[in-house]
Amino acid sequence: MRVIGNDGKQHGILSLGDALTLARSHGVDLVEIAPNATPPVCRMVDYGKFRYEQAKREKESKKHQHATKVKEVQLSPKIDMHDLGVKLEHAIGFLCEDMKVKVTLKFRGREMAHTEFGFQVVQKFLTDIAAYGHPDFEPKLIGRGINAMISPLPRNKRAKGPRQVEDGEGPAPTPVRVESPRPANPIPIERADKSAAEAPRSGGFTNNPFAQLEIER
């Protein structure tokens, strides 16, 4: 096998035993990097450092591949503001991972008669997400729907995403609790005495005009 030193120096063609002895003398490992070559090529490296650098290169390559991934977010002309906020959060998460976002708004039935409402929803979505991405083109009406493609902004021009808090780049926002105002000195409410109101009435009247009348027999 052909042996290459850690510094790139060629050690020529050696047997397996001689190559292992040479690697041990330098305090490193022998790693096969080209098994299909004739003869196979091995390199003397620190295997732990070699694996770390290899994993680092794979991670960097995946970051560049994220830009080719596309996630779709579907909207509707009558979408609720809460649902629109949820869709917006999902799109922001995708853009912060360097993915593209395809926005699709579909019309159903008679909604095609008022496409301007659909364009208003899409424009609001693009305005709210402007700090994280920009549209590749203006929203277009294609068939029975409006389509738009959003690309992520460069990281140095992009606002901080929600997942950056998990990476230790900033504290999580503290939720604000809104309570209804209460009076400083509450006024006690007096209750009427039920004993007088519920006292039994003789004869069914409070003031009976015949109570003092004597009847002769």
MIFIRO-954547 format. One record per atom (N, C-alpha, C): z, y, x; residue in one letter. Coordinates in steps of 0.02 Angstrom, whole numbers, padded with zeros to 5 digits, always signed. Each point is the difference from the previous one (the first is absolute). Example, Ala and Ser with C-alpha at 12.3 -4.5 7.8 and 13.67 -1.06 7.14 Angstrom:
<pts>
+00390-00284+00660A
+00000+00059-00045A
+00000+00060+00045A
-00036+00053-00018S
+00003+00059+00042S
+00037+00055-00039S
</pts>
This chain:
<pts>
+00000-00059+00042M
+00000+00059-00042M
+00000+00062+00044M
-00028+00054-00029R
-00002+00063+00037R
+00064+00039-00016R
+00033+00023+00052V
+00066+00032-00007V
-00007+00074+00017V
+00028+00042-00044I
+00002+00073+00010I
+00072+00021+00003I
+00016+00041+00049G
+00069+00023+00008G
+00019+00052-00051G
+00064+00017-00001N
+00025+00050-00047N
-00029+00069+00014N
-00019+00013+00062D
-00030+00064+00018D
-00076-00001-00002D
-00029-00053-00028G
-00072-00006-00005G
-00034-00030+00060G
+00039-00021+00049K
-00029-00029+00061K
-00024-00071-00013K
-00059-00017+00026Q
-00028-00067-00008Q
+00031-00047+00052Q
+00026-00057-00023H
+00028-00051+00044H
-00046-00060+00008H
-00059+00005-00029G
-00049-00054+00008G
+00013-00058-00048G
-00034-00056+00012I
+00005-00059-00042I
+00053-00046+00030I
+00052-00015-00040L
+00055-00042+00021L
+00011-00056-00049L
+00034-00051+00023S
+00021-00053-00046S
+00058+00024-00043S
+00015-00039-00052L
+00054+00020-00045L
+00066+00002+00036L
+00013-00048+00043G
+00063-00001+00036G
+00007+00059+00047G
-00054+00015+00038D
+00003+00057+00046D
+00008+00066-00037D
-00034+00005-00059A
+00005+00062-00039A
+00071+00010-00026A
+00032-00053-00023L
+00069+00006-00025L
+00048+00017+00057L
-00011-00031+00057T
+00043+00016+00058T
-00007+00072+00021T
-00062+00026-00001L
-00011+00069+00018L
+00033+00048-00049L
-00005-00017-00065A
+00030+00043-00051A
+00076+00001+00006A
+00030-00059+00014R
+00072-00003+00006R
+00025+00038+00061R
-00041+00000+00053S
+00020+00036+00060S
+00001+00076-00012S
-00039+00023-00048H
-00001+00072-00017H
+00048+00015-00058H
+00034-00050-00026G
+00048+00011-00054G
-00032+00017-00067G
-00061-00024-00012V
-00035+00014-00063V
-00025-00066-00030V
-00034+00006-00057D
-00027-00059-00035D
-00075-00003+00009D
-00027-00059-00013L
-00072-00011+00004L
-00027-00006-00071L
-00044+00046-00019V
-00027+00003-00068V
-00075-00009+00002V
-00025-00044-00043E
-00072-00013-00005E
-00031+00053-00045E
-00047+00040+00026I
-00028+00055-00039I
-00073-00013-00019I
-00033-00046+00032A
-00070-00017-00016A
-00010-00075+00005A
+00021-00037-00051P
-00004-00074+00004P
-00072-00026-00001P
-00047+00038-00029N
-00069-00025-00007N
-00043+00015+00061N
+00028+00037+00048A
-00039+00016+00060A
-00004-00061+00046A
-00046+00003+00047T
-00009-00055+00049T
+00005+00028+00070T
+00054-00014+00036P
+00061-00035-00023P
+00043+00046-00043P
+00050-00027-00035P
+00044+00041-00041P
+00036+00053+00043P
+00014+00057-00031V
+00031+00056+00035V
+00073+00006-00021V
+00044+00004+00049C
+00071+00010-00013C
+00024+00063+00036C
+00053+00028-00027R
+00027+00061+00030R
+00075-00007+00007R
+00025+00026+00056M
+00072-00001+00013M
+00031+00064-00030M
+00040-00008-00052V
+00030+00057-00035V
+00070-00017-00022V
+00038+00051-00018D
+00065-00009-00033D
-00016-00014-00073D
+00014-00061-00023Y
-00021-00020-00067Y
+00031+00042-00055Y
+00063+00018+00008G
+00033+00042-00050G
-00034+00068-00006G
-00015+00031+00057K
-00035+00064+00000K
-00071-00008-00026K
-00031-00056+00016F
-00068-00013-00024F
-00002-00004-00076F
+00047-00035-00030R
+00003-00007-00073R
+00014+00068-00033R
+00044+00039+00031Y
+00016+00066-00027Y
-00062+00046-00001Y
-00036+00001+00054E
-00060+00042+00003E
-00054-00025-00048E
-00005-00066-00007Q
-00049-00028-00047Q
+00017+00019-00072Q
+00064-00005-00018A
+00021+00018-00068A
-00011+00075-00012A
+00011+00040+00051K
-00010+00072-00006K
-00073+00016-00012K
-00045-00034+00036R
-00072+00012-00010R
-00022-00022-00070R
+00028-00056-00025E
-00018-00022-00067E
+00024+00049-00053E
+00059+00028+00011K
+00027+00049-00047K
-00043+00063-00001K
-00022+00023+00058E
-00042+00059+00003E
-00067-00012-00034E
-00027-00060+00009S
-00065-00016-00032S
+00007-00002-00076S
+00057-00023-00026K
+00010-00002-00072K
+00006+00070-00029K
+00028+00046+00039K
+00005+00069-00025K
-00069+00030-00011K
-00046-00015+00044H
-00068+00025-00008H
-00037-00035-00057H
+00019-00062-00014Q
-00032-00036-00055Q
+00023+00025-00068Q
+00059+00031-00004H
+00026+00024-00064H
-00047+00052-00031H
-00035+00038+00041A
-00043+00053-00026A
-00058-00029-00039A
-00016-00063+00011T
-00056-00032-00036T
+00024-00031-00066T
+00065-00005-00011K
+00025-00029-00061K
+00000+00053-00056K
-00015-00022-00060V
-00004+00045-00057V
+00045-00027-00056V
+00044+00042-00025K
+00042-00017-00057K
-00022+00040-00060K
+00001-00031-00059E
-00023+00033-00061E
+00058+00020-00044E
-00005+00060-00028V
+00049+00026-00048V
-00037+00018-00063V
+00020-00029-00056Q
-00034+00011-00064Q
+00039+00049-00043Q
-00036+00047-00029L
+00029+00050-00044L
-00034-00003-00068L
+00026+00040-00047S
-00029+00006-00067S
+00006+00072-00023S
-00044+00023-00046P
+00003+00069-00022P
+00066+00018-00035P
+00033-00049-00030K
+00061+00013-00038K
+00061-00027+00037K
-00002-00002+00066I
+00055-00028+00039I
+00062+00044-00006I
+00057-00032-00005D
+00064+00036-00004D
+00017+00030+00069D
+00036+00057+00000M
+00017+00034+00062M
+00043-00045+00045M
+00044-00039-00031H
+00041-00046+00041H
-00043-00053+00033H
-00047-00029-00038D
-00045-00050+00028D
-00044+00030+00054D
-00021+00062-00010L
-00040+00033+00051L
+00039+00009+00064L
+00065+00016-00006G
+00041+00006+00060G
+00009-00065+00037G
+00005-00056-00038V
+00005-00066+00032V
-00064-00017+00038V
-00058+00014-00032K
-00064-00012+00034K
-00006+00043+00062K
+00025+00061-00004L
-00003+00045+00057L
+00042-00027+00058L
+00059-00026-00014E
+00043-00028+00052E
-00034-00060+00034E
-00033-00042-00039H
-00035-00057+00029H
-00056+00023+00046H
-00038+00050-00022A
-00055+00025+00040A
+00025+00032+00065A
+00056+00036-00003I
+00028+00030+00060I
+00021-00054+00050I
+00029-00054-00025G
+00019-00055+00043G
-00060-00031+00035G
-00055-00008-00036F
-00061-00028+00031F
-00028+00047+00053F
-00001+00065-00014L
-00028+00048+00048L
+00044+00004+00062L
+00065-00006-00008C
+00044+00002+00059C
-00007-00062+00044C
-00031-00052-00027E
-00016-00060+00040E
-00072+00001+00024E
-00030+00060-00002D
-00069+00010+00025D
-00051-00041-00040D
+00011-00007-00064M
-00048-00033-00044M
-00035+00052-00044M
-00060-00016-00021K
-00035+00043-00047K
+00021-00018-00071K
-00005+00049-00045V
+00019-00010-00069V
-00060+00018-00045V
-00019-00047-00042K
-00053+00011-00049K
+00031+00014-00068K
-00014+00059-00026V
+00027+00020-00065V
-00053-00013-00054V
+00020-00038-00051T
-00046-00018-00054T
+00031+00020-00067T
-00035+00039-00039L
+00022+00018-00067L
-00053-00025-00050L
+00021-00041-00047K
-00047-00030-00048K
+00010+00030-00069K
-00056+00012-00034F
+00000+00025-00069F
-00011-00058-00048F
+00033+00004-00057R
-00007-00052-00051R
-00019+00031-00066R
-00048-00030-00033G
-00020+00022-00067G
-00022+00072-00002G
+00032+00039-00044R
-00019+00070-00011R
+00025+00047+00055R
+00035-00026+00049E
+00023+00042+00055E
-00058+00028+00040E
-00059-00032-00004M
-00058+00024+00036M
-00024+00068-00026M
+00021+00018-00061A
-00020+00065-00028A
+00037+00058+00032A
+00055-00015+00036H
+00040+00053+00032H
+00016-00021+00071H
-00052-00004+00041T
+00010-00020+00070T
+00037+00053+00040T
+00003+00061-00026E
+00034+00053+00038E
+00074-00015+00009E
+00030-00036-00047F
+00071-00018+00007F
+00010-00050+00057F
-00048-00044+00008G
+00003-00047+00056G
-00006+00035+00067G
-00045+00049+00004F
-00008+00038+00062F
+00063+00040+00016F
+00035+00024-00052Q
+00062+00037+00012Q
+00054-00046+00029Q
+00003-00062-00023V
+00050-00047+00026V
-00015-00016+00073V
-00064-00012+00015V
-00018-00017+00069V
+00012+00059+00047V
-00017+00060-00022Q
+00011+00059+00042Q
+00074+00012+00012Q
+00042-00012-00049K
+00072+00007+00009K
+00025-00051+00051K
-00027-00061-00004F
+00019-00053+00046F
-00019+00020+00072F
-00061+00027+00009L
-00023+00020+00066L
+00041+00059+00027L
+00019+00045-00044T
+00040+00057+00021T
+00069-00021+00023T
+00031-00047-00036D
+00068-00022+00017D
+00001-00042+00064D
-00056-00030+00017I
-00002-00044+00059I
-00032+00034+00060I
-00014+00065-00005A
-00037+00036+00052A
+00037+00000+00067A
+00066-00006-00001A
+00039+00001+00063A
-00006-00066+00038A
-00029-00052-00031Y
-00005-00065+00033Y
-00072-00022+00011Y
-00046+00023-00041G
-00070-00022+00007G
-00047+00050-00032G
-00064-00008+00015H
-00051+00045-00026H
-00057-00042-00030H
-00032+00024-00052P
-00055-00039-00031P
-00062+00002+00044P
-00034-00057+00004D
-00062-00004+00039D
-00057+00036-00036D
+00005+00003-00067F
-00051+00035-00040F
+00032+00022-00065F
-00034+00044-00035E
+00026+00024-00064E
-00001-00057-00051E
+00050-00001-00046P
+00001-00053-00051P
-00066-00002-00039P
-00026-00061-00009K
-00064-00009-00034K
+00009-00043-00062K
-00039+00016-00052L
-00001-00040-00060L
-00054-00053+00007L
+00020-00062+00005I
-00046-00056+00008I
+00012-00049-00057I
-00050-00005-00044G
+00008-00044-00058G
+00053+00028-00047G
+00051-00041-00013R
+00054+00021-00045R
+00064+00014+00040R
-00007+00024+00061G
+00059+00014+00040G
-00013+00053+00052G
+00054+00027+00027I
-00002+00049+00054I
+00027-00033+00063I
-00036+00007+00054N
+00019-00031+00063N
+00010+00054+00054N
+00049-00012+00044A
+00013+00044+00057A
+00030-00042+00056A
-00018+00016+00062M
+00025-00036+00058M
+00041+00049+00043M
+00061-00021+00018I
+00045+00042+00039I
+00012-00032+00067I
-00008+00038+00054S
+00013-00023+00068S
+00064+00031+00025S
+00039-00037+00040P
+00063+00028+00026P
-00012+00055+00050P
+00044+00050+00000L
-00002+00053+00050L
+00025-00027+00067L
-00018+00032+00055P
+00028-00019+00065P
+00076+00004-00002P
+00033-00042+00040R
+00073-00004-00003R
+00033+00066+00019R
-00030+00038+00045N
+00031+00063+00020N
-00009+00055-00053N
-00043-00011-00050K
-00011+00048-00053K
+00025-00025-00067K
+00026-00060-00002R
+00021-00032-00062R
+00074+00011-00012R
+00019+00009-00062A
+00071+00007-00018A
+00036-00066+00011A
+00065+00003+00007K
+00039-00061+00011K
+00001-00042-00063K
-00013-00064+00010G
-00001-00046-00056G
+00068-00029-00015G
+00008-00033-00058P
+00066-00028-00018P
+00023-00055+00047P
-00046-00038+00030R
+00020-00055+00044R
+00020+00024+00069R
-00015+00062+00017Q
+00022+00025+00065Q
+00075+00008+00003Q
+00032+00004-00058V
+00073+00002-00002V
+00029-00066+00025V
-00033-00056-00016E
+00024-00065+00022E
-00008-00008+00075E
-00048+00035+00030D
-00011-00003+00072D
+00046+00046+00038D
+00043+00037-00035G
+00048+00043+00034G
-00027+00068+00017G
-00053+00023-00032E
-00028+00065+00015E
+00031+00055-00041E
+00041-00015-00048G
+00031+00052-00041G
+00047-00031-00051G
+00047+00038-00025P
+00047-00027-00050P
-00033-00006-00068P
+00025-00047-00037A
-00026-00010-00068A
+00023+00057-00045A
-00043+00024-00045P
+00019+00055-00043P
+00056-00021-00047P
+00048+00044-00010T
+00056-00013-00044T
-00018+00017-00071T
+00005-00048-00046P
-00017+00016-00069P
+00049+00050-00031P
-00027+00046-00039V
+00041+00052-00032V
+00014-00021-00071V
+00062+00001-00017R
+00020-00019-00068R
+00010+00062-00042R
-00036+00004-00054V
+00003+00059-00044V
+00044-00018-00059V
+00052+00038-00010E
+00045-00012-00056E
-00003+00059-00048E
+00013-00015-00063S
+00000+00053-00050S
+00060+00045+00010S
-00007+00066-00008P
+00057+00046+00012P
+00055-00010-00051P
+00062+00008+00023R
+00057-00006-00044R
+00041+00065+00002R
+00032+00020-00054P
+00040+00061+00001P
+00060-00007+00046P
+00018+00057+00033A
+00056-00002+00047A
+00066-00015-00035A
+00013+00032-00057N
+00061-00012-00037N
-00018-00026-00070N
-00001-00064-00008P
-00020-00026-00066P
+00050+00020-00054P
-00026+00016-00058I
+00042+00022-00056I
+00021-00061-00039I
+00066-00010-00009P
+00022-00058-00038P
-00018+00007-00074P
-00016-00054-00029I
-00019-00001-00071I
+00059-00026-00040I
+00026+00041-00045E
+00057-00021-00041E
-00025-00040-00059E
+00036-00053-00014R
-00018-00042-00056R
+00048+00012-00058R
-00028+00000-00057A
+00041+00012-00060A
+00045-00060-00012A
+00058+00015-00029D
+00048-00053-00015D
-00025-00040-00058D
-00010-00065+00012K
-00028-00042-00052K
+00052-00019-00052K
+00064+00009+00017S
+00052-00023-00046S
-00002+00041-00065S
-00011+00067+00008A
-00002+00042-00059A
-00064-00011-00039A
-00055-00011+00037A
-00063-00009-00035A
-00004-00066-00035A
+00034-00051+00029E
-00005-00066-00030E
+00059-00017-00045E
+00044+00050-00016A
+00057-00013-00044A
-00025-00016-00070A
+00031-00048-00032P
-00022-00018-00068P
+00014+00056-00049P
-00045+00010-00044R
+00006+00053-00051R
+00020-00031-00066R
+00051+00029-00032S
+00023-00027-00064S
-00047+00021-00055S
-00021-00049-00037G
-00043+00014-00057G
-00070+00018+00019G
-00015-00001+00062G
-00068+00016+00020G
-00011+00073+00010G
+00052+00046-00014F
-00008+00072+00009F
+00053+00025+00049F
-00017+00052+00038T
+00049+00030+00045T
+00051+00040-00040T
-00022+00042-00046N
+00045+00039-00044N
-00014-00022-00072N
+00043-00044-00027N
-00010-00026-00067N
+00031+00048-00050N
-00038+00032-00044P
+00029+00047-00049P
+00043-00034-00052P
-00005-00065-00009F
+00038-00035-00051F
+00061-00035+00028F
+00017+00016+00062A
+00057-00035+00031A
+00066+00020-00032A
+00009+00065-00023Q
+00063+00025-00028Q
+00001-00005-00077Q
-00053-00028-00028L
-00003-00003-00074L
+00042-00059-00025L
+00045+00014-00052E
+00041-00052-00030E
-00033-00024-00063E
+00001-00063-00007I
-00033-00031-00059I
+00055-00025-00046I
+00000+00023-00065E
+00050-00023-00049E
-00025-00065-00031E
+00049-00042-00011R
-00015-00065-00030R
+00033-00005-00069R
</pts>
